Amino acid sequence: MRKTTETTLRLVFIPSLLALGLGQGAQADEPLQLDGALIEGREVGDPTAPSLAEKKEEFARIPGAASVIDAEDYKNGRSSNLQDALGLATGVFIQPRFGAEEARLSVRGSGLQRTFHGRGLLLMQDGAPVNLADGSFDFQSIEPLATDHIEVLRGANAWRYGAANLGGAINFVSPTGKSAAPLTLRAEGGSFDYQRVYAAFAQDFGAWDAFVSLNDYAQDGFRDHARQDNQRYFANLGGRLSERLSSRFYLTHVESDSDLPGNLSKAQLRDNPEQASAEATTGDYQRDFILNRLGNVSVLELNGGHSLELASYYSEKSLFHPIFQVLDIDYEDYGLRLSHKWHNDAGWRWQGGLDLSHGRSWDSRYLNEGGHSGEQRNELHQSARNLNLFGELEMPLAERWALLLGGAWQRQQREVDDRLRCNAFVGGFCLAQDESFAKTYSGRSGRIGLRHDLAEGVQLFSNLSQSYEPPTFSELSGGAIVTENDAQKANTLEAGMRWSRAPLAIDLAVYRSEIRDELIGYTDPTRPSSVITTNAERTIHQGIELGAAWTLGQFLLRGQYLLNDFRFDDDATYGDNRIAGVPRQFLKGEALWQRGDWYAGPTFEWVPSHYAVDHAESLYAEGYAIWGAKGGYRPSEGLGFFVEGRNLSDKTYIATTGVVANAHGQDAALFLPGDGRSLYAGLEWRM
């Protein structure tokens, strides 16, 4: 890895030491007062690690679509990938490619063309980006079991983290030594040789605490050539350094090896959904990487409701990725976000700051000789630099009414230095082409929102916001066609309701986004691995996001419904056609009987109609309905267990698809089958 430890120290430790110095200097002033109470001489919470209850209270003030997921809600069954964790999250559409981590992850139509190496969302671990500096991210970096809760902020509601994209942000928050059980041991196993072993240790030292988790996961997969083998290790150490200053360090190590089975034609899928594509088998397609990440969050609390928060991180990743060529890429990313927060007893609230990040990659490309590197074909040195300024002010208007005003400005640079000037993306031959370029993107966006607390536990909200999203490197160069796409821009109108009065909880949002220069991806049907991205002049994304939970005595019904209406707007080629790749409707839920720590009940997933896999609307994926069941015993301490069956009718169905511009009505290798009938079981012991 081409890096220096000096950079690590400078970007992570030095800002924390600076905050420490500020905190020590501030102690000479009067004692700190928080919400009218002196904190001298009494125990207070750690602002670097807000609790689940604190986060739910904070998110309830957002005049827009935002929710917090308790990890306990999904740990009562198999907890393997992001679909297990986010499948019931309101507004989140996620479908794995082949039962593993890589998936189509989309909020409000973000990154629709991607079923791998995601884009269009800000993915975070403990408030620091998992995304690379160009905006792309890897799904394998997240461990659902090593999570206390998940923050889902759709659209402009993610500005508090400096995100100004269309989809918003998802933040996976780790347990701490204070929130987690002292010892957790868990083992899961089941169909397709699935096996997972997880151990976590937590210790509360008083002012400080520590948490460590270790996870080993493997499966052969439902399909041929779909073996997964991952190890993920997470640790955090933090607490109060003084009455004013708190700091927490985070450490991540991930080793992920994945065989890729490739796409199938519809005929192949119907004949044998377990088969891998011939191209994936002969080329031994894989996606293997090692990730190391170090982060810190430090909070300095000041008088008068003011506080400063500094989040910094450094990560390095090494990727080995044989597909139709071998990608051997080293990444180095680092950044920081400095935020100022303020609130008073009258209901005024402010938070704003700046976000800086820098990423470099050394992208070497070789002929793929059966999964091994052959002759080198290209060498790209890439650099991404980002500066984002953001701020939001909440103002009370009258009793039960609040107005929110926000603004953001960002400047992002993308540079590529093509060392060999040989574009071999299209195959084994060298196309003499210089892919070097340097491009700068600058944009402003604003937001205005209104919140009304109609009654206790009933809230109405609406907002009008803008978004601005430059392309990632894979949307600028490295394809069969080298492009320098413009940034994607959108105006979004959103309205909704939160209802949290027993026995019913509802999270509802209706939105419409009018988008300019949407980054639309599609593939050549003769080479489905090759993604080409262009700007669509005008598109519309609109829909309904509904999540609900209803408690009826000992029964709990919960789930989410999505209405996705994404289409071109008077496009020169596609007219008003629907944008391919996502079902128009999606429904997922479960109905559980609960008594004490016992639970049991059915689960279901339904796509009621077919949807296009090409923008010309000539080739379709069929809808489907699958069901399962789960049950178990989950006490807060001691031994628990679960048993879960999925797709119990053993239905052959299309879980997700690739996207092409025009399939001309001809079947093509664009389809990814869902897993067949499967059974999983697990044991967990918590002390």
N, C-alpha and C positions, 0 to 999 in steps of 0.2 A: 504494500500500500504506500503510495507516494504522498507522504505527509510528514509532519513533525509534531512531537509532543509539546513543543513550545506553543503551537497554535492552540492546542487543547487547553493548556494552562491559562493562556491569555483570554480565551473566549468564555471559559467557565469559572475558573477559580478567581481570577482577578476582579470581575464584577462583584462576586460574592464578598471578597475581602473589602472592596470599596464600600459596599453596603454595611458591612460590619463596622467599619470606621465611622460611617455616618451615624450608625446607631449608638456607638459608644459616646460620640460627641454630643448626641442629643440628650443623653442621660443627665447632663449638667442642668438641663432645663427643669421646669416644673414636672411633677408626676403626670404620666400619660392618663388621659381620661377617654374612655370608650363608652359611647351611649350613656353618658352621664354617670358612669361608675369608675372609680379609681381601680386600676389593676394592680397597684402596689400591694404586696402581701397576700394575694390570692391567686389561685390557679385560673388560667384563661385558656381558650382554645388556640390551636395552631393555625394561623391564617394561610400557611403554605399548603395545608391539607384540609379544606373545609369538609364537613361531614355531609352525608347524603341528605339529611334534613335541612341543613343550611343551604345546600345547593337547590333543593326543591323550593325553598322559600325565596331564594334569589331569582330563580327562573320564573316564578309566578308573577314577577313584576315586569317581565319582558312583554311589550305590546306586539307579540308575534309568535310564530310557531317555534317553540322550544320545549324540550322535555328532558327528564332525567330518568334513566333506567336503573333500577336496583338489580345488581348482578344475581341476587338471590332468586329473581323471577325466572332466570333461565338455567340456573345450576341444578334444577330438579330433574334434568334430563341430560342427554349427551351434550357436552359443551366443548365442541371441537373447533368450529370455525366461526367466521363473522356472521354467517347466516343464523347459527344457533343463538348468537348474542343479540342480533339486530332484527331477526325475522319478524318480531311483533312490535318493533319500534315505529311509531306513527310517522308516516311520510317517507320511510326508507324502503327502497326496492333493492333487494339483494338476492341474487341467484348464483350459486357456485357453478363453475365450469364443469367439474367432474367430481363433485362431492368433497372438494378440498378447499383451501383458503382462497385461491384466485376466483374472482367472481365478477359479475356485472353489478356494481354498487352505484346507485344513482339516487339523487334527491332532486325532485322537480325537473328531471330530464338531464341532469348534469352528466357529462362524460358517457353518453349513451353508447358510443362506438366501442367502449373498452370492456372486455371481459378479462383483462389482465393489466398489470401495471397501471393502476387507476389514475384518474384525473378528475377535475371539476369539483373536488371537495378538499377541505383541509382536514387531514387525519392527524390526530395528536395523541401522545401518551403523556399524561400528567401535565397538560398545558403546553408542552413543547412539540413542534411539528415532527411527525413521522415522514411527512412529504420531503422530497428532495427540493432544492432551491428552485428548480424549474416548475414545480407544482405537481409532479407525478409522485406516486407512492406504491409501496408493496404491501399486500395484505398479510403476508407471512410474519410481519413484524409484531403482530398483536397476539397476546395470549388471553383468551376469554376467561380462563379460570383465575388468572392473576389480576382480576379487576374487581373493584369495590362497587363502582357505578359508572355509567356511561352518560355523557352529556351529548344531546343531539340538538343542534341549533340550525334550523333550516333557513336558507337564504341569508338576507342581510342581518338576521338575528345573531350571526356569528361575528359581527364587527368587533365585539369585545376582545376577540383573539386576533384582530387584524385581518380577518378574512373578508375579501370583497368579491368573492366568486358567486356564481349562480346558485350552487348547491348548498353552501354553508360549511359547517364544521361538525366533526364528531370527535369527542375527547374521551379517551379511555383512562379512567382514574384508578390508580393502584391503591390497594389497602395500605395501611400504615401499622406501625407497632402498637398503636392505640385502638385502631378500628378492627383489626383482624384477631382471630383466635390465636392463642400462643402457638398451637401446632395444628396443622391440617394435613391429612394424608388422604389421597384420593386415587383410585384406580378405575379405569373404564375399559371395556372390551366389547367386541361384537363382530358383526358381519364384515366380510371383506378383509379379514385379519386386522381389524381395527384394534389398537391398544394404546392406552395413554396412562402414564404414571405421573402424579403431581404431588409435590410436597411444599409446604410453606411454613415459615417460622416467623413469629412476631414477638417482639420484646419491648416493653414499656420501661424506660429507665427514669421516668419522672419528667424532667424538662425535655428529654430527648427520647426518641424511639426508633426502632429499626424493623424492617420487614425484608424477607428474602424468600423467593419462590424458585423452584426448579421443576422443569417440565420436560418429559420425553414422550414423543408421539410418533406413531408409525401406522401406516395402513397400506394394503395392496391396492385398495380401491375397487369399485364396481367394475371398471373397465380394464382392459389389458393395458400395460405400459402406463399405469397411473399410480405407481408406488410413491408414497410420501414418507419422509423421515426427517423430523424436526426436533431440535432441542432449543428451549428458550429459558433464559435465566434473567430474573429481574431482582433488583434490590433498591431500597431507599433508606436513607438515614437522615433524620432531621428533628427539628424542634425549636424551642426558644433559646436564643443566645442571651437575651436580656428581655426586659419588660417591653421594649420597643421592637426588637429585631428577631425575626424567625428565618430559618434557612433550612432547605432540604435538598439533598443530593440524590440523583437517580442514576442507576447503572443498568444497562441492558446488554445482553449478549445473545444473539440468535444465530443458529446454524440450520439452514433449511435446504433440503435436497428434494426435488420434485421431478418425477418423470411426467411427461406431457403426452396424453393419448391423441390429441388433435381432434379436428372436426370430422363429422360424418355427413354424407348425403342423407336425405330423407329415406331413400331406399335402403341404404346400408343400416340406418338406425332401426328401421322396421324389421330387417332381416336378422340383425344381431346387435343390440345396443351395447353389448359388452366389448365389442371389438375396438381396437385402436386403428387409426388411419395408417395406411401403408407408408406414407411419407414420414409420420412420426416414429414409426418403428424402425425403418431403415436408417433414418437420420438420428435415431436415439435422442429425440427431443427432450431437453431438460431445462429446468430453471433452478440453479443452485446458487446460494449466496451465504456470506457470513457478514453479520452486522454487529458493530460495537457502537454504543451510544452512551454519552455521559451528559447529564443535565443538572441544572440547579434552579430552584425557585427561592428567592429571598424577598421578604416583605418587611418594610420599615414603616411602623405605625407612628403617626404624628398627632399632634393635638388638633382639635376642631373637626374631627372626622376625616382627616386627610391620611393617605397612606401611599407609599411607593412600592411597586412590585417589579422585580427584575427577574426575568426568566431567560436563561441562557443554555445553550446546548452545543455539543460537538458530536458528529457521527462519521463513521467510515464504513463503507460497504464494498465488498468484493463479489462481483457477479460473474458466473460462468453459465452461459445460456446458449447451448446448441439448438438452433432451429433450422431454417433453410440455409443459414450460415451460423458460425459460432461467434457470439458476442462475448468478449472478455473485457469487463469494464470495472475500473476502480473509481469509487466515489469518495468525496470528502465534502461535508456540509457543516456549516456552523452558523450561529446567529444568536440574536438576543431580542427580547421585547421588553421595553421599559414602559410601565403604565403608572399613571397617577389616578387615584380614586378619591372621591370625596362624597360625603353625604351629611345631612343634618336632620334634626328632629322634625322639621317642617315638611320633609318628603322630597327635598331636592337631592339629586344624585348626579354625579359626573364620573365618567371614566374615559381616559384618552391616553394616547402615547404614540410611540413609534416602534416599528418592527424592522429589524435589519437582518438580512441573511445573505450568505454567499455560498455557492456550491461550485465544485470543480469535478470533472470526470475525465478519465482517460479511456477512450472507447476504441478498443482494438478489435478488428473483425477478420475472421479467417474462413477458409473453406471448411465446410462441415464434412468430415470423413468418418461417418458412422458414430457421431457423438464426440469426436476428437478434433482438435485444431489442426487444420492442414496449412496450406500456404496463406500467409497474411495478405489480405486484400485492401484493408484501409485502416487508418489511424486518425481519429478525431479527438481533439482536445477541446472540451466544452467548458464554458463558464457562465454562471447565472448570478446576477447581483440584484437584490431587491431592497427597496426602501418604501415602507408604508407608514403613513401618518393617519391616525384615526381618532375620533372623539364622539361621545354621546352625552347629551344632557337631558335628564328627566326632570320635568317641572310639574308640580301639582297645580292643577287649574281650579279645582273646586273639590268639595267632598266627593270622594270615590272616582275622581277624574284625574288623569295624568297625561301630559304631552311629552313626547320624546323627539329630540332633534339630533341628527347625526351627520357627520361628514367624513370623508376619507380621500386621501390623495396617495397615489402610488407611482413609483418610477421603477421599472424593471428592465434589466439589460440581459440580452442573450448573445453570446459570442461563440463561434465555432471556428477552430483552426484545423483545416483539412491538411494533414501532413503528407498523405500519399496520393490524393486526388484520383481515387479509383473507387467509384460507386459500384460495389458488387452486391447491392441489396437485391437485385432482381435475379441473381443466380450465381453460377460459378465463373462467369466471364466478367471482365473488368470494363466498365463504362467510364471512359476518361471524362471526369467531371470534377470541378472544384466546388466542394460544398461549404467552403468558408463563407462566413458572413458575420456581421455585427449589427444588431438591431436594438433600439431602445423604445420602450412602451411607457407612456405617461397618461394617466387618466384620473379624473375626479368623479366622485359619486356622493350622493346625498341621501338622506333618509328622514322621514317624518312619520311618527307613529302616535296613536291615541289608544289609551287603555281606560276602560270603565268597569269598576267593581260593582256589578249590578246588585248583588246580594252576597251574603256570606257563602264563599265557595263557588260563586258564579261570576265569571269575568268575560267581558267582550273586548276585542281588540281589532285594530286595523292599522295598516301602514303602507306607505308608498316609498319604494326604495329603488336604488340603481345598483348595478354591479358592473365590474370591469375585470376581465380575465385574459391575460396574455397566454399564448400557446406554450406548451412544453416543448422540449427539444425534439421529441419524436413527431411533433406536429409541424416542425420547421425544416428538418433535414433528415437524411438517413433513409429515405424511401426511394421508390422507383422514380418519383418525381420530387425534386427538391423545391420546396416552397418557402416563402417568407410570409406566413399568414398574419392578418391583422388580429388585434385583440377582440375578444367577444364582449359585447356590451348589452345591457338589458335594463328595462324599466319594469318593475314588478309591483302589482297591487295585490294586497293580501288582507283578508278579513277572517275572523274566526272567534272561537269561544272555548273557554275552559270551564268544565263543570266538575266539581269535586265534593259533591254532597252525597253521603251514603244513602242508598247502596250503589250509586252510579258514579262513574268517573268518565268524562268525555274530553277528548282533545280533538278539536275540529278546526281545519283551516281550508279556505277556498282561495285560490290565487290565479293570477294571469300575468305572464311575463311576455313582453314584446321585445324580441332579441334582434340585434343587428350583428352581422358577421359571426353567426354561431359557428363554432368549430365542429364541423360535421365530418365524421370519419366513415370510410367505407373501404371495401377490399375488392381486389380483382378476383372474380369467382374461380379463375384458373390457378390462383395462388392465394388461398385464404389467409395465409400467415402475414401477408403484406398489407399494411393499413395505410391508406392515403387520406390526408386530412385537408379540407378546403374550407373557406368561409362561405356560408350561405347568407345571401344578402339580408333576407328578413325571414324570421320564423316566429312561431307562437307556441309557448308552453303554458297550458292552463290545466287546472284539475282540482280534485278534492282529496284531502288527507284526513282520514278519520280513524282515531284510535279510541277504544272504549273498553271498560271493565265493569261488569255488573255482578254484584254479589247477591245471590238468592239463597238465604239460609246457609246451608253447608256447600253450596255450589257457586263456583266462580266461572263466569264466561268472559273471555277477553280476546281481543284480536285487533286487526287493522284492515282498513279498506282503502284502496287507491283507485281514483279515476284519473287516467293519464291521457290527456288530449294534446299531443305534440304534433305540430304540422308545419309545413312550409307555408309561406304567405305570398301567394302570387309569384312563385318562382318561375324563372324562364324555362327551366327544364321539368320541374316536378309539379308546377301549379300549386294546388293546395293539398297535395298528398300528405299522408301521415309520415312522420319521421320513423324509420324502421328500427326494430330491435327491442321494443318494450310492449307488453300487453296493454290494451286500453283499460282493462279492469283487473284488479288483483285483490284477492281476499285470503287472509290467513288467520287462524285462531285456534283456540282450545277451550274445552269445557271441563273443568276439574271439580270433582267432589273433594272437599277438604274437611278433615276432622282432626283437630290437634295438629300433630306433625305428619299425619297420613294424608295422601292425596292419590287420586286416580281419575282418568278420564280420556276422552278422545281428542285428537288433534286433526286439523284439516288444512288444505291449501287448494285454492280454486282460481283458475284462469278461465273465465266463461266463454271466451270467443277466440278465434284465430287472429293473428297479427302478422304484418308484413316483415320480411327480413331484407327487403330491398326497397329503396326509396321510390322506385317506379311502381311498387305495389303489384308485382307479378308473381311473387313466390311467398308462401305463407307458412308459419308454424301454427299447429293446431292448439287449441285450448286443452285444458286437462283438469281433472279433479283427483286428488290423492288424499288418503287419510291414514291415520296411525293412532297410537294410544300409548299412554305412559302412566306409571304409578310408582309409588315408593313411600319412604319414610325419611324425613329430613329434620332431625332435632338440631337445636343450636349447639348442643354438646353431645359427645358420644358417637355411637355408630349409626350411620344411616345408609340407605341404599336406594337405587332406582332401577327400573326396567322400562325400556322404551322400544316400541316397534314403529317403523316408518314405511310408508307406501305398502301397507299390508295387503292391498289387492294386487300387488306386483304389476302395476300398470307401466307399460312402456310409454314414456312421454318426453317431450322436448323441454328441458329446464331453461335453456337460454340459447342464443344463436349468435353467429357472426352477422355482419351487416355488409351488403354490397349496394352499389349504385343502381344497377339494373341486372337482374338475373335472367331477363327475357323469358320468364316462365319456365326455365330449365332447372331441374334439380341440381344442386351443387353441394359441396362439402362445407356446409355452414351451420350444422346443427350439433348441439351438445345434449346427449340424453341425461335425464335425471337418474339417480340411483334406483335399483330395483328393491324388492322387499328386503328389509334389514331388521335386525334385532340387536339392541345394545343393553348392557347392564353395567352398573357401577357401585362401588362401595366407597364411603367417605367416613373418616373419623376426625372429629374436631374436639380439641381439649378446651 
